Amino acid sequence: MDTSKLMWFENSSEFIEKLVKIGVDYHASDIHITPWKEQVYIRYRISWELESFYWISLENYEKLLNTIKVASFMSIDEHNHIQDWKMIFNFKKDWVDFWVNARVSVLPTIYGENIVMRLLLSNSEMLNLDNLWFSEHNKKIISKIKDIDEWLVLLCGWTGSWKTTTLYSLLNKYDPFTNSIFTLEDPVEYTVKWYIQSEVKEKRLSNTSTNYTFQEWLVWILRQDPDIIMIWEIRRKEEASICLEAANTGHIVMWSIHSNSSIWAITRLKKLWVEPYVLASSLKYIIYQKLVRKICPKCRESLEFRKVDFPDKFHKYLNKDIYNVFRVNSKWCSSCMKWYIWNTLISDIIENDDDIYTLILSWKWDVEMKEILISKWYIPPYIDALNKAINWELDIRDAIII
């Protein structure tokens, strides 16, 4: 889209709301406000690609920056350090009220402070596992999670892959009146009635300074008689050890971790020096997910793809010689943004069984584990992508490079 000057509102708070509303309308995951030498550019990340939309003057940028900092509980006098927190916006669409949680990050640069806002919608429909684009095979596995009464459920993926959304969708399978559900996040992304939600954030009051670590919060939560604990990403051995201990003592623990596959998540935990026997006895499910661009159904272009055209790793899963698939059309389409329309999800899931238990105890690493599991029952994420391409949701070229 051509970059044009965006009309400034006298009230900078109204201007921020306008930016967020545009992001919601285009299904953007992030808003980037980047100061350069002569002006400030506003870009939106849509279907993983950064699109330049508008620019504003440096004078208006200063007003915008200060308003964002105040609304996000940041220091307006601090310009040389990274700051982050969040803002909440309330909107109405199709006569339905919803709110947007904007996670705000401010980073000093040579031309000013760069602002990035991660947009998270409160739509109840997106906090439902049935609406999160999991394959039928993976839905059947996920549906069994609500029947466990202890163990660890690990959700992994890249930044911006909707891990927290899936975690809350899992929590929504439980009755909050008969289960004590705690969440520990930085910050809380979805506010849910009857959940007991805590934010781990350094808070400075007028005369005091309190700083609580994830490790301290976890210990205190365990003293609160929880049934289910959902935890934002853990990066340290001590935190992981407490979570695994809780999962072994009658609690359901869910947490997220950055990883490029479910198998690699096991390797990451081993690199945190988590004892293999503790991990093997605590872990029940690992869910890996990744958002990918969904092809526009109105402008996609049909083509035939032969079995020999697919990389070798796909051949064992193909039972036909020719497939009718789609790719993006190079012509402009008024219904989409550069031939794609929002996203879909690809995933793979590991359910702990005797094979996984033995592999974890044996200290085998991800490559060797993957080879062994593929020879048994494991379905890697690129096969989920292949199925979505055959079902005309993905560009075939996007699917075969995953």
C-alpha positions in Angstrom: 0.0 0.0 0.0 1.3 3.5 -0.8 2.4 5.4 2.2 0.5 8.6 2.8 0.3 11.2 5.5 -2.2 10.3 8.2 -4.5 13.0 9.5 -3.6 14.0 13.0 -6.3 14.4 15.7 -6.0 17.2 18.2 -6.5 14.7 20.9 -3.5 12.3 20.6 -5.4 9.6 22.5 -8.0 9.6 19.7 -5.2 9.3 17.2 -3.8 6.2 19.0 -7.3 4.6 19.0 -7.5 5.3 15.2 -4.2 3.5 14.7 -5.3 0.5 16.7 -8.7 0.4 14.9 -7.0 0.3 11.5 -4.8 -2.6 12.8 -7.9 -4.5 13.9 -9.7 -3.9 10.6 -6.7 -5.3 8.7 -6.1 -8.2 11.1 -2.6 -6.8 11.9 -0.6 -8.5 14.7 1.7 -5.5 15.3 1.9 -1.7 14.8 5.4 -0.3 14.2 5.9 3.5 14.8 9.5 4.2 13.6 11.1 7.7 13.7 13.6 8.5 10.9 15.5 11.7 10.1 12.7 13.7 8.6 9.4 12.0 9.5 7.9 9.0 11.4 6.6 6.0 9.5 3.7 3.8 10.7 3.7 0.2 9.5 1.5 -2.8 10.2 2.5 -6.4 10.3 -0.2 -8.3 8.3 0.1 -12.0 7.6 3.8 -11.9 8.8 4.8 -9.1 6.3 5.4 -5.5 7.3 3.3 -3.1 5.3 4.1 0.7 5.2 0.8 2.6 5.6 1.3 6.2 6.8 3.6 8.8 8.1 3.4 11.6 10.6 5.5 14.6 11.4 8.2 14.5 14.1 6.3 17.2 16.1 3.2 15.0 16.3 5.3 12.0 17.0 6.5 13.6 20.3 2.9 14.1 21.4 2.1 10.5 20.4 5.1 9.0 22.2 4.3 10.8 25.5 0.6 9.8 25.3 1.5 6.2 24.7 4.0 6.2 27.6 1.5 7.7 30.0 -1.3 5.3 29.0 1.2 2.4 29.3 2.5 3.4 32.7 5.9 4.2 31.5 8.2 7.0 32.5 7.9 10.0 30.1 11.3 11.4 31.3 13.2 8.3 30.4 14.5 8.2 26.8 17.6 6.1 26.9 16.3 2.8 28.3 13.9 0.1 27.0 10.4 0.2 28.5 7.4 -2.0 28.0 3.9 -2.6 29.4 0.4 -2.4 27.9 -2.7 -0.4 27.0 -6.4 -1.5 26.8 -8.8 -0.3 24.1 -12.6 -0.8 23.9 -14.3 -1.0 20.5 -17.7 -1.9 19.1 -18.0 -4.0 15.9 -21.2 -5.3 14.4 -23.0 -4.2 17.6 -20.6 -6.3 19.7 -18.3 -4.8 22.3 -14.7 -6.1 22.5 -11.4 -4.9 23.8 -7.9 -4.9 22.4 -4.9 -5.5 24.6 -1.9 -3.7 23.1 1.5 -4.8 24.5 3.7 -1.8 24.1 7.5 -1.8 23.7 9.6 1.3 23.4 13.3 1.1 22.3 15.8 4.0 22.0 17.2 4.6 18.5 19.5 7.2 16.9 16.4 9.2 15.6 14.2 8.7 18.7 12.3 6.0 20.4 10.9 3.2 18.2 7.4 1.9 19.3 5.9 -1.5 18.6 2.4 -2.5 19.7 1.4 -6.1 19.7 -2.4 -6.3 19.3 -4.4 -9.0 21.1 -8.2 -9.2 20.6 -10.6 -10.3 23.3 -13.0 -12.0 20.8 -14.4 -15.0 22.6 -14.5 -16.9 19.3 -10.7 -16.9 19.2 -10.5 -18.3 22.7 -12.2 -21.5 21.5 -10.0 -24.4 20.3 -12.6 -25.3 17.7 -11.9 -21.9 16.0 -8.1 -22.0 16.0 -7.6 -23.9 12.8 -6.1 -27.1 14.3 -6.4 -30.2 12.1 -9.0 -32.8 13.0 -6.2 -35.2 13.9 -4.7 -32.7 16.3 -8.1 -31.6 17.7 -8.7 -35.2 18.8 -5.4 -35.2 20.8 -6.0 -31.8 22.3 -9.5 -32.7 23.4 -8.0 -35.3 25.8 -6.1 -32.6 27.8 -9.2 -31.6 29.7 -9.4 -35.1 31.2 -6.0 -35.0 32.9 -5.7 -34.1 36.6 -2.0 -33.4 36.7 1.1 -33.2 34.5 2.7 -30.6 32.3 1.2 -29.2 29.0 3.8 -27.3 27.0 2.9 -24.9 24.3 5.7 -23.9 21.9 6.3 -21.8 18.8 7.7 -18.6 17.5 7.0 -15.1 18.8 3.6 -14.0 17.6 2.3 -17.5 17.0 -0.7 -17.1 19.3 0.7 -19.4 22.0 -1.1 -17.5 24.8 -4.4 -17.6 22.8 -4.2 -21.3 22.6 -3.3 -21.6 26.3 -6.4 -19.6 27.3 -8.5 -21.7 24.9 -7.2 -24.8 26.8 -8.1 -23.1 30.1 -11.6 -22.4 28.9 -12.3 -26.1 28.7 -12.3 -26.2 32.5 -15.0 -25.0 34.8 -13.6 -22.0 36.8 -16.2 -22.6 39.6 -15.0 -26.1 40.4 -11.3 -25.4 39.5 -8.9 -22.9 41.0 -7.2 -21.5 37.9 -4.1 -19.3 38.3 -2.2 -17.4 35.5 1.2 -15.9 35.8 2.1 -13.6 32.9 4.2 -10.5 31.8 1.7 -8.9 31.2 -1.7 -10.5 31.5 -3.0 -10.7 27.9 -6.6 -11.8 28.4 -8.6 -10.8 31.5 -11.0 -13.6 32.3 -13.6 -13.6 35.1 -13.0 -16.1 37.9 -9.4 -16.7 36.9 -6.8 -15.6 39.5 -4.4 -13.6 37.3 -1.0 -12.1 38.3 1.5 -10.0 36.5 5.2 -10.2 37.1 6.4 -6.7 36.6 8.7 -4.4 38.5 6.4 -1.9 40.2 7.6 1.4 41.6 5.4 3.3 44.1 6.2 6.6 45.6 8.1 5.4 48.6 8.8 1.7 47.8 10.2 -0.6 45.2 9.1 -4.2 44.9 10.4 -6.7 42.5 9.0 -10.2 42.3 10.6 -12.9 40.2 8.8 -15.7 38.4 10.4 -18.1 40.8 9.0 -16.3 43.9 5.5 -16.0 42.4 5.5 -19.7 41.5 6.3 -20.7 45.1 3.5 -18.5 46.5 1.0 -19.7 43.9 1.6 -23.3 45.0 0.7 -22.2 48.6 -2.7 -20.9 47.2 -4.1 -24.4 46.6 -4.2 -24.3 42.8 -5.7 -26.9 40.5 -4.4 -25.4 37.2 -1.5 -23.0 36.7 -0.8 -21.3 33.4 2.6 -19.7 33.1 4.0 -17.2 30.6 7.3 -18.3 29.1 10.0 -19.8 31.4 13.7 -19.4 30.6 15.5 -20.5 33.8 16.3 -23.8 35.3 14.9 -22.9 38.8 11.5 -21.8 37.4 11.3 -24.9 35.2 12.1 -27.2 38.2 9.3 -25.7 40.3 6.8 -26.1 37.4 7.9 -29.7 36.9 7.6 -30.4 40.6 4.1 -28.9 40.6 3.1 -31.1 37.6 4.3 -34.1 39.6 2.3 -33.3 42.7 -1.3 -33.2 41.6 -1.4 -29.9 39.6 -2.0 -29.3 35.9 0.7 -26.9 34.7 0.6 -25.2 31.3 3.4 -23.0 30.1 4.8 -21.6 26.8 8.3 -21.8 25.4 9.9 -20.5 22.2 10.8 -23.4 19.9 10.6 -24.3 16.2 9.0 -27.8 16.8 7.6 -29.9 19.6 10.7 -32.1 19.6 13.1 -29.2 19.8 11.2 -28.0 22.9 12.4 -31.2 24.7 15.9 -30.3 23.7 15.5 -26.8 25.0 14.4 -28.1 28.4 17.4 -30.4 28.5 19.6 -27.4 27.8 18.1 -25.8 30.9 19.7 -28.8 32.7 16.3 -30.2 33.7 16.9 -33.8 34.8 15.6 -36.2 32.2 13.8 -38.4 34.7 11.9 -35.4 36.1 10.9 -34.2 32.6 9.9 -37.7 31.4 7.7 -38.2 34.4 6.1 -34.7 34.3 5.5 -34.0 30.7 2.2 -35.2 29.1 1.6 -33.0 26.0 3.7 -30.7 23.8 1.8 -28.6 21.3 3.8 -26.7 18.6 2.0 -24.1 16.4 2.9 -21.6 13.8 0.8 -19.0 12.0 1.0 -19.0 8.2 -0.6 -16.8 5.6 -3.9 -18.1 4.3 -4.4 -17.7 0.5 -7.2 -15.5 -0.7 -10.1 -17.7 -2.1 -11.2 -15.0 -4.6 -7.9 -14.5 -6.5 -6.0 -17.8 -6.0 -4.8 -19.5 -9.1 -5.2 -23.3 -9.7 -2.5 -25.6 -10.9 -1.6 -29.2 -11.0 1.2 -30.5 -8.8 2.7 -33.9 -9.5 4.0 -36.2 -6.7 7.5 -35.9 -8.1 7.3 -32.1 -7.8 7.1 -32.5 -4.0 10.4 -32.7 -1.9 11.3 -36.3 -0.9 10.1 -35.9 2.7 6.5 -35.6 1.5 6.4 -38.7 -0.7 5.5 -41.3 2.0 2.4 -39.2 2.8 1.1 -38.8 -0.8 -1.2 -41.4 -2.2 -1.9 -39.8 -5.6 0.3 -38.9 -8.5 -1.4 -35.6 -9.3 -2.9 -33.0 -7.0 -5.0 -29.9 -7.8 -3.6 -27.1 -5.6 -3.4 -23.3 -5.6 -0.9 -20.5 -5.6 -1.3 -16.8 -5.3 -2.4 -14.8 -8.3 -0.1 -12.0 -9.4 -3.0 -9.8 -10.4 -4.3 -7.3 -7.9 -7.4 -8.3 -5.8 -9.6 -5.8 -4.1 -10.7 -8.5 -1.5 -7.2 -9.1 0.0 -3.9 -7.6 1.0 -1.3 -8.9 -1.5 -3.1 -12.2 -2.3 -3.5 -13.4 1.3 -6.4 -13.1 3.7 -5.5 -13.3 7.4 -3.8 -16.5 8.7 -4.3 -20.2 9.5 -2.4 -22.4 11.9 -0.1 -25.4 11.3 0.8 -27.6 14.3 2.2 -30.8 15.6 1.5 -32.5 18.9 3.5 -35.0 21.0 1.6 -37.1 23.6 4.0 -38.7 26.1 4.0 -42.5 25.8 6.6 -45.2 26.3 8.5 -44.2 23.1 8.8 -40.5 24.3 9.5 -41.5 27.8 12.4 -43.7 26.7 13.8 -41.1 24.3 13.9 -38.4 27.0 15.6 -40.7 29.5 18.2 -41.7 26.8 19.4 -38.1 26.3 18.9 -38.3 22.6 18.8 -34.9 20.9 16.2 -33.5 18.5 17.4 -34.8 15.1 17.7 -38.4 16.3 14.4 -38.2 18.2 12.7 -36.9 15.1 13.9 -39.7 12.9 12.8 -42.3 15.4 9.4 -40.8 16.0 8.6 -40.3 12.3 9.3 -44.0 11.7 6.5 -44.6 14.3 3.5 -42.3 14.7 4.8 -38.7 14.7 3.3 -36.3 12.1 5.6 -33.3 11.6 4.2 -29.8 11.0 5.1 -29.7 7.4 2.6 -32.5 6.8 -0.1 -30.4 8.4 0.9 -27.6 6.0 0.7 -30.0 3.1 -2.8 -31.1 4.1 -3.9 -27.4 4.2 -2.4 -26.8 0.8 -4.2 -29.8 -0.7 -7.4 -28.4 1.0 -6.7 -25.1 -0.8 -6.0 -23.0 2.3 -2.2 -22.4 1.6 -0.1 -21.5 -1.4 1.5 -24.8 -2.3 4.9 -23.0 -2.5 4.5 -21.8 1.1 3.6 -25.3 2.3 6.5 -27.2 0.8 9.2 -24.8 2.3 7.9 -25.1 5.9 
